[in-house]
Amino acid sequence: MGQPGGLKGRQSECRLLRGLVEDVVRGESRAIVLSGEPGVGKTALMEFVAEQASGCRVGRAAGVQSEMELAFAALHQLLAPLLERLDRLPVPQREALEVAFGISAGPAPDRFLVALAVLSLLSDVAEDQPLICLVDDQQWLDQASAQALAFVARRLGSDAVGMVFAAREPGAEVAGLPVLHVDGLAEADARALLKSALRRPLDPRVFEQIISETRGNPLALFELPRGMTSHELAGGFGLAGAMSVSGRIEESFRRQIEAIPDQTRRLLQLAAADPTGDPVLVGRAAERLGIPADTVPPAGAAGLVEFGVGLRFRHPLVRSAAYRSTSVSERQDVHRALADVTDPALDPDRRAWHRACAAPKPDEEVAAELERSADRALARGGLDAAAAFHRRAAELTPEPDRRAQRLVAAAGAKRDAGAIDEALALLISAEGGPRSARRSAEIERLRGQIAFDQRRYADSAVLLLNAAHHLEAVDGAAARETHLEALLTAMWAGGLLSPTGLREAGESARRAPPSPRPPRPVDLVLDAFAVLLTDGYAAAAPTLKLSLEQFLALRVGADDVGGWLWRAGNRACGISALELWDYESWHRLANDQVQSTRQTGALVHLQSALGFLGWTHVVAGELNIAAQLVSESRLVAEATAYSPIGHTAMMLAAWRGREPAGSEVIEATVHELIAGGLGTISATYASAVLNNGLGRHEQAREAARQAFDAAPVGYGPLIVSELAEAASRTGDRTLVDAAIAWLSERTRAVPAEWALGIEARAHALASEGDAADALYRESIEHLGCTRVRAELARSRLLYGEWLRRENRRVDAREQLRIAHEMLVAMGIEAFAARARRELLATGETVRRRTPETSVELTAQEAQVARLAREGLSNPEIGTRLFISSRTVQYHLHKVFIKLDISSRSQLHRVIPNDAVGTDPP
């Protein structure tokens, strides 16, 4: 059905859209959002794009208001003709899309993995033929589809794919995409269109009023006269000033619907209640309502709906007008008829929704069916759909206690979907139900989790702690899990809670119900941290070690990897590994988390996992690898529109030691931490590193002392090194002794090589003569057995500095030369500069290292080249960088030209080993 008035007066819009099609045909990707009020001509412009796209494949999808609660409904519209190509996708992406569409069963896919699958599928189609995707009524897309399609639109690179969205008001999902605002027609074109729409003379005053108040809206100009009576046409018409243009159009359609025969009107109402557009289904439902089969031709003749292979309303406002024209009982009748003819095996969720709309009163059978639909939606990753099903199930639940429980389930799904305000509103509704100790505790726990999402970490810790107390009487396992959440949140608060507050949280956890037998790894982690915070390191070390060993030995399935318990356990055991000075386990846990989140496509969790892994590389002195992980994290942030605080980028800047950049990054991160409701321990540690490197030991001492006094769990092994060096350089023997005492307590309980190396160095800083010499050598020997190469280089630097002060210049040169070479190779520039100055003071000639001349690759080209050097395939690189395989190939082609090579196998000789960005799987 064409748009009234065609495209008259739309020359500039048509010119722009014709250019979009031409770009796509040339192999360039383009995306645009057409924005404007209903009836202004967005759909006509989309049809123009389709007409211009000869030689292109055209895919279509349209948002339907009644399908907004069905996850991936619009995406399925677009991709259904392409599903035969699924076997060409990488396995994780194919499986994610199959589960999302209900083709196969499996763990709920991460929404971004589904989006990556859509990107790969569209790119694959475009390899054979340029592709134009037309997505109408974006404001009515289900959220899962809207997020996936917007993700694809942003990540298209060198793909012959064009995406055109049409929306009344562009949703948040498409924010940032180019927008073409479609305004009303110019006055001359509007007058011409109105004249062409008139079937009889129109009073001049009414004519001018319509021109003025429709503001050039083509559909309004064409339809309003159709709904006017003869009296109104003759001059008695007055447009209601309070009604919007879309409201007037809908009112006009409603009048036209009222004027058609009863049975025809009932058929339109039935069709309006069915979002599938399946004429066979509507026909079968019509039979149940006693609507004769010969009613179809008159309905089509009315010009409001088109019956063919698919059922299509002239405009969404026609559907809306038809649906609103029903009484409550009529609406229930049409939904009941549609439910009766909808196959419960093929489309159980739509059937459940129709049954819910048909229910005249609370009905447990219907509510239970909706609850099963919610479970299926969760299994497909449709969190918003699950919340909608749970909420409607609650509304139809006759029994108050069960109704409240379903409201809590809906709130949990809304929280998982990121709809925090809606989740909180549902919790308020749930609290209005009958009193229940378990439910009250579950609500408080959910409030604590929401507070964490809102970065109100101190509030979150208190809420979670209270919830844990209340759960103790009704669910011991859940109580222990919540205690662990509270402890981790308290530690994450990083300085917002005092050591006393942390101790209180630990004491509370120790009073939790006993762990099950055999204990789960999370139970051991909880017990270990509780003992650590209450009885100290020596008492906690055995349980810390046991929990770490058990977690490392744990074999988990895909379902568990995405779950909170696994993520919390992994991060908690990472803290345990640091407390135990076990670098290898710390790094392994971080690497495992990155690999697992990549495999499951959990991009939001991947961001924090990349930061976790990057930190391990910084401590090892592998700054180039850490930098690549930071770059990847920024790519994820761009893809997800969520930017976590850049702890690892700050650490990287501190260890590099460039000024003023280092101080600026730390200062900016401090502002982020404070604004985000976090403590600043990580920033004070970074400040201590930076200032020690630059020789500003007074400032380093104050920063290290502040961090050390806060006694943060998991930071001690990093902070104590900075404290000992800064205190010794400023003559603060009391602080040096405090660092030594702290280290000695730990090495007695856990004689790890890393800890022994730092302890020996601290003793050396406080010693003289042969004792100091032996202790420096002991530090180097211990640290030489670890991967913590940055600390090894610093021990050699400090030893060399001490030897020069002892006038042992030859010995000093040996240590300083090694330290300088190590630090320069690692990119730890400030400490390297210290080593260079000391070498010069010994009489050694040291050349400044100048950057090697290299061909300039863009950031994206460098990332693609490094991953290709690692041996990743184009689809694997695309998955890692959130681009299509075709875009990967485009970047590699440019890399080959710039580096004057002809194959991937030659990358190893032009890209050094230490530039490789990640650990191999």
DRENTOR-965347 format. One record per residue (C-alpha): residue in one letter; x, y, z. Coordinates in steps of 0.02 Angstrom, whole numbers, plus 50000, padded with zeros to 5 digits. Layout:
AXYZ ...
END
This chain:
M500005000050000 G500795016349945 Q501035031950046 P499775045850007 G500565058749896 G502015047549849 L503695056249866 K503215073349803 G504265086349893 R505535073449956 Q506935076749832 S508305079649959 E507845064350063 C507775053549907 R509455059949849 L510255055450015 L509475038150019 R509935034749839 G511735038649888 L511605026150030 V511095012449910 E512485017049789 D513775016149930 V513164998849979 V513244992849799 R515064998749796 G515424987949948 E515295001150086 S514204999050239 R512955012650286 A511645014750421 I510355028250450 V508815031550557 L507295040050479 S506415049750617 G504725058150611 E502935057950672 P501705044650613 G501125047250434 V502505059350387 G503185047850251 K504535036950331 T503815020850260 A503675028550087 L505515033150095 M505945015350147 E504965008849997 F505965020949890 V507565012949957 A506894995749912 E506475001649735 Q508215009049713 A509044992949775 S508954983349612 G510344970649616 C510314970449806 R509494958249921 V508204966950030 G507774960850205 R506324967750306 A505744968350485 A504464979250572 G504104982250754 V502374977150809 Q501744984450972 S500914968351027 E502544958551000 M503684969751103 E503694956751241 L504234942351128 A506134941251128 F506974941450957 A505294942450866 A505844956450748 L507554948750723 H506734932550669 Q505714942250540 L507304948850463 L508354933150470 A507084919350436 P507504918950249 L509364917850292 L509374903850420 E509944891050292 R511654899450307 L511824896550494 D513064882350470 R514294895050398 L514434904350564 P515724900750700 V515004887250813 P514704898150969 Q513794911250864 R512754898350772 E512244889950934 A511804906751013 L510654911350869 E509854894150865 V509444895151050 A508814913051034 F507604907650897 G507094891850987 I507834880850850 S508844871050978 A509024870051166 G510534876051263 P511154888551391 A510384905951376 P511504915151252 D512294931651293 R511414945451196 F513044951751122 L513504934551058 V511814934150970 A512214951350898 L513904945250838 A513024930650754 V511854942750665 L513344953150608 S514224937750541 L512654931450453 L512274947850366 S514094949750316 D514074932150243 V512524936150141 A513314952150078 E514814942350013 D513654935649877 Q512524950749850 P512404968149927 L511104968250065 I509884981750119 C508974979250285 L507394989550312 V506784990250492 D505144999650514 D504365005650677 Q505965003850775 Q505095010850928 W504064994750937 L505474982150917 D505684970051059 Q507204975351158 A508254960051117 S508034963150930 A508294981950946 Q509934979451039 A510584966550916 L510154976650761 A510874992750832 F512474983450879 V512624977150700 A512314994450628 R513765001450731 R514974987250694 L514774985850505 G516434989250423 S516924984250249 D515294975150218 A514074978450077 V512664980550201 G511484995150223 M510304997050369 V508845009250369 F507815011150528 A506205020950540 A505585027350708 R504405040350778 E505735044750907 P507385035250890 G507605023651039 A509135023351152 E509745007751061 V510075017350899 A510805032750983 G512345038650891 L511815032650719 P511545045850585 V509755052550590 L508745059750447 H507295069850519 V505795068250403 D504725083950417 G503035088150344 L502805093450163 A503085111250109 E501465121350107 A501255120849917 D501465101949913 A500295100050062 R498935110249975 A499105099949817 L498975083649914 L497445089350012 K496565094749854 S496895077649775 A496155069049927 L494505078649926 R492985069749855 R491835084849874 P492045103549901 L492795108850066 D492425124850159 P493945136450136 R494085139550323 V494155120750356 F495405118650214 E496575131550291 Q496355124350464 I496845106950404 I498365114150313 S498895123450469 E498645110050598 T499255094650503 R500925103450474 G501155094950306 N500905077150369 P500435067550209 L499415053950294 A498435066750396 L498105077350241 F497465062150148 E496485053550286 L495675067450388 P494445072550251 R493925054250232 G493325053750412 M492365070050403 T490475071350391 S489605081850260 H489185094750393 E491025095850444 L491575097350262 A490345111450242 G491125121650379 G490615114450546 F492255105350573 G493375110350715 L494985101050749 A495225097350933 G496725107450983 A497265095351119 M497385080451001 S499055076250919 V499195073750731 S499365054950756 G497845055250871 R496835064250737 I497385051750605 E496925037150716 E495245045350753 S494955046950566 F495345028550542 R494185024250687 R492755033550603 Q493075024250441 I493075007650534 E491425011950619 A490655015150449 I490994997750379 P489834982550407 D489884974050578 Q490654957650519 T491984966750419 R492384977450570 R492524961750680 L493724954050555 L494824969650561 Q494794969150751 L495314950950748 A496734954450626 A497304969050734 A497494957350884 D498614945350786 P500404951450761 T500934937250645 G500014943550490 D499564925650448 P497914926050349 V497654907350374 L497754909150563 V496604924150560 G495384914750449 R495304899950568 A495014911650715 A493654920650614 E492744904150593 R492734901850782 L491954919050800 G490644915250668 I491344927950543 P490924921850367 A492354918350246 D491604930250118 T491954944650237 V493764945650178 P493474954350010 P492444968650087 A493794971050218 G495104973050082 A493964984149980 A493844996150125 G495655000750090 L496194998250269 V496994981150260 E497724970350125 F497444951550123 G498684941550022 V500134930050062 G500264940450219 L499034951750306 R499574969750304 F498734985150377 R498825001150279 H499705009650424 P500075004850606 L498795017750658 V497455007650566 R497904992550672 S497875003350828 A496185010950783 A495434993950745 Y496064986450908 R495485001151013 S493765000650932 T493364984551025 S492474983651191 V493324974151332 S492254958651303 E492534959351113 R494404960651141 Q494384945451255 D493384935851124 V494614939050983 H496114934551091 R495234918651149 A494904913750969 L496714917050922 A497324906951071 D496224892351019 V496954891650843 T498784894850892 D499784878750896 P500364875951077 A501854865751017 L502474877650881 D502064894350962 P501714891651148 D502224909051203 R501074918551085 R499664906751133 A500004910151317 W499974928851285 H498314927751192 R497594917451334 A498174930651458 C497344944551357 A495744934251349 A495674930851536 P494234940551616 K494874937351793 P496364929551884 D496674911951821 E498054900851893 E498104889551741 V498454904251626 A499694911751750 A500644895251758 E500714894651569 L501424912351567 E502714907051696 R503274892951581 S503414905751441 A504514916351554 D505664901351580 R505764898651392 A506144917151365 L507554916251492 A508244900851406 R508334910951244 G509124925851330 G507554936651323 L507644944951493 D506364958551455 A505164945851384 A505384934951539 A505014949851651 A503434953951551 F502814935951563 H503164935351750 R502294951851778 R500734946751680 A500754929951769 A500754939251935 E499274949851881 L498284934051841 T498784924551998 P497314922452117 E498344917052268 P499204932452348 D500784923652407 R501154916152238 R500744932752155 A502064941452261 Q503354928052219 R503044930452033 L503274949152054 V504974945752133 A505424934651986 A504904948651867 A505964960951964 G507474949451952 A507274947951764 K507094966851746 R508664969351850 D509624957051741 A509014966551587 G509654982851660 A507934990551691 I508334995751869 D506885007651900 E505604995051838 A506394981651946 L506254992652101 A504424996552061 L504044977952049 L504894974952217 I503774988152296 S502264978952226 A502934962352291 E503144969752465 G501274972952467 G500944954352470 P500794942952622 R502244942952744 S503554929552710 A505254928452790 R506044920352637 R505294932652515 S505764947752622 A507554941452624 E507534938452436 I506874956052407 E508224963452517 R509554953352427 L508914959352259 R508924977252324 G510734974652376 Q511184968252203 I510304983052123 A511264994952237 F512864986752174 D512294989551994 Q512005007752040 R513775008652111 R513125011952287 Y514354999352355 A514285003852539 D512375003152535 S512474986852438 A513594978652567 V512404983352709 L510854977252615 L511684960952567 L512284958152744 N510534960752812 A509814949052680 A511094935852727 H510554936952909 H508724934852863 L509084920252746 E510014910752882 A508374904552958 V507594898852793 D508974894052670 G510734890752734 A511534888752562 A510774905052498 A511294913652659 R513104908552633 E513064914352452 T512364931052507 H513674932752643 L515004930152509 E514164943452400 A514194955352549 L516034951752586 L516574953952405 T515564969952391 A516334976552552 M518074972752485 W517614980252316 A517084996152405 G518954998352432 G519105010952570 L517295016152586 L517175003752729 S518455004952868 P519484989752921 T518284988953069 G516804987952949 L517654974152851 R518004964753012 E516174966053061 A515694958852892 G516934944652922 E516244941153095 S514494940653025 A515034928152892 R515804917053025 R514114915953108 A513304909952946 P512524892552942 P513814878652922 S514304874152746 P513574858652665 R514574842752659 P515584841752554 P515804860652549 R515684869652383 P517184880052329 V516174895852366 D515904889552544 L517774887452567 V518084904752495 L516814912252615 D517594903452765 A519354908552713 F518934927052695 A517924927052855 V519414920052951 L520614931952863 L519594947152915 T519364941353094 D520834930453149 G522184936353030 Y523264929452893 A524084914552977 A522414907253030 A521634909852858 A523064903952747 P522664885152750 T520834888052702 L521334900952571 K522484888052494 L521194874152500 S519824884852421 L521014890052283 E521534872152247 Q519734866052242 F519164880152128 L520604877252008 A520144858752002 L518304862751970 R517574857351805 V516104868051756 G514884867651612 A514344882151503 D512844885451614 D513954887751766 V515234898651679 G513964912451651 G513264911251825 W513574922951970 L514314909352082 W515644904851955 R516124922951920 A516134927552104 G517104911952147 N518364915252009 R518654933352063 A518694928652248 C519974915052213 G520974927752114 I521054938152272 S521524922352368 A522934918952245 L523614936452271 E523504934552460 L524474918252441 W525764926452327 D525334913352195 Y525594922652032 E525324907651919 S523614903651993 W523144922151991 H523574923251808 R522734906751766 L521114911951848 A521144928451754 N521514919851589 D520154906851619 Q518894920651651 V519344929451489 Q519254913451388 S517594907951463 T516764924851441 R517374925551262 Q516634908351228 T514954912751304 G514944930151227 A514614938551395 L515364955151340 V514954965351495 H515844952351601 L517234951351472 Q517664969551506 S518044966351689 A518904949951646 L520074958851524 G520504971351660 F520834957151782 L521994948551658 G522834964851608 W523294968251788 T524204951651800 H525224956151647 V525664973251717 V526344965351876 A527344953151769 G528084967751673 E527194962551513 L526574980051476 N526344977551289 I525154963151320 A524234973151453 A524064987551330 Q523254976151201 L522024969951331 V521584987851376 S521284991351191 E520164976251178 S519214981751332 R518914998551250 L518224989751097 V517024980151208 A516514996451292 E516145003951122 A515114988751073 T514134987951235 A514005006551272 Y514595002551448 S516265009451508 P516925002751673 I518235012251772 G519945010151691 H520945002451834 T522114992951718 A522415007951604 M522895017851760 M524095004151818 L524855003651646 A525145022451647 A525905021751822 W527135007951777 R527615016351614 G528045031851715 R527765045151584 E527385062351649 P526265071851650 A525205058251569 G525365046451717 S524765059051846 E523355064651732 V522705046951710 I522785043751898 E521885060051937 A520525056351809 T520295038851879 V520155045652056 H518715056751998 E517885041651916 L518105031152072 I517355044352185 A515935047952065 G515625029252052 G515525026952239 L517155017352250 G518655019052363 T520305025152291 I521505011552349 S521965006652171 A522365024852130 T523445027452284 Y524405011652240 A524645017952062 S525235034652130 A526525025752239 V527205016052088 L527285031451979 N528165042052110 N529405028452159 G529865026751976 L530125045351958 G531135046352118 R529815056752208 H529935045852362 E529075057552484 Q527495057352379 A527665038752351 R527815035652538 E526235045452579 A525225036552445 A525885019352497 R525585022852681 Q523785027952646 A523465012052548 F524385001052674 D523435008052823 A521765003952739 A522274985552745 P521374981252582 V521184962652548 G522074957752387 Y523154973352373 G524444969852508 P525734960552402 L525734975152280 I525724989552404 V527044983052527 S528404983452396 E528085001852361 L527975005852547 A529644997752590 E530585006552450 A529815023752479 A530025022752668 S531845017452656 R532245031352531 T531475044452648 G532285037652806 D530655031852886 R531315016452978 T529675014053071 L528725011452909 V530074999952841 D529944989352999 A528044988952981 A528224982552803 I529484969252860 A528364963453002 W526874962152883 L527914952152759 S528654940652891 E526924935752953 R526494930252777 T528084921252732 R527984911052892 A526264904852838 V526584904352649 P528424903752598 A528084908052415 E529544913452306 W528724930152265 A528414934252449 L530154928452501 G530924939352365 I530014955052422 E530364951252605 A532234949152571 R532244965552476 A531364974652618 H532634967752742 A534044972952624 L533374990852617 A533504991252807 S535224982952816 E537044987452785 G538654979252730 D538764960652695 A537024957652765 A536244969552638 D537264962052497 A536704944352540 L534884949752557 Y534854958452388 R535574942752307 E534294932252400 S532894943452334 I533524941652156 E533664922752174 H531884920852240 L531094932652113 G532074924351974 C531014908852005 T529394918451970 R528544926751824 V528504943351918 R529884950251808 A529544968451847 E529954965552030 L531504955751983 A532114970451878 R531764982352023 S532744971552144 R534224972352025 L533994991252010 L533974993652199 Y535454982052220 G536414991552085 E536005008152167 W536605001352335 L538224994552257 R538605011452177 R538375020152344 E539575007152416 N540825012352279 R540774994952201 R540615002052027 V541034986551926 D539754976052022 A538514990252012 R538684991351822 E538264972951803 Q536644974251903 L536144991051832 R536484985551653 I535364970351673 A534034980651761 H534084993951626 E533924981451485 M532484972551570 L531544988451613 V531774996051439 A531174979951358 M529634979951470 G529234998251435 I529415002951620 E530155019551572 A530335029251736 F531245015051825 A532285012351668 A532775030651673 R533325028451853 A534415013751801 R535155024051659 R535595038551775 E536425026651896 L537415018451755 L538025035351696 A538565039151874 T539665023451871 G540535029851713 E539585018351595 T539105025251424 V537255022251393 R536425026351231 R534645032251236 R533525019851149 T532605028351007 P531005021350937 E531285010650784 T530635017750624 S529075008050578 V527645008850458 E526125017350535 L524695005150557 T523025011250621 A522485004550792 Q521254992550709 E522534986550582 A523804983350721 Q522554973250821 V522044962950670 A523864959850624 R524354954250799 L522884942250813 A523254935250640 R525054932850695 E524404922650842 G523574911050717 L521764916350738 S520644914250585 N519694928850511 P518044923750595 E518964921950761 I519764939050742 G518074946250695 T517304938950852 R518714945950959 L518614963450885 F516714963950852 I516874966150666 S516424954950520 S517614942850434 R517534953550278 T518134968650377 V519554958250449 Q520074953450272 Y520004971750220 H521164976950362 L522364962450330 H522484967450147 K523004985050199 V524244977950327 F525074967050194 I525284982150079 K525984993350217 L527184980150284 D527674974150110 I527214955950144 S526094944050049 S525454931350177 R524974928850359 S526464917450385 Q527624932450363 L526834942350505 H527974934450635 R529494943250565 V528724960650558 I527744960250723 P528794956250878 N528304943051005 D528014955351147 A526704964351043 V525544949451044 G523964954651133 T523314939751233 D523734922851300 P523334908651183 P521774898751230 
END
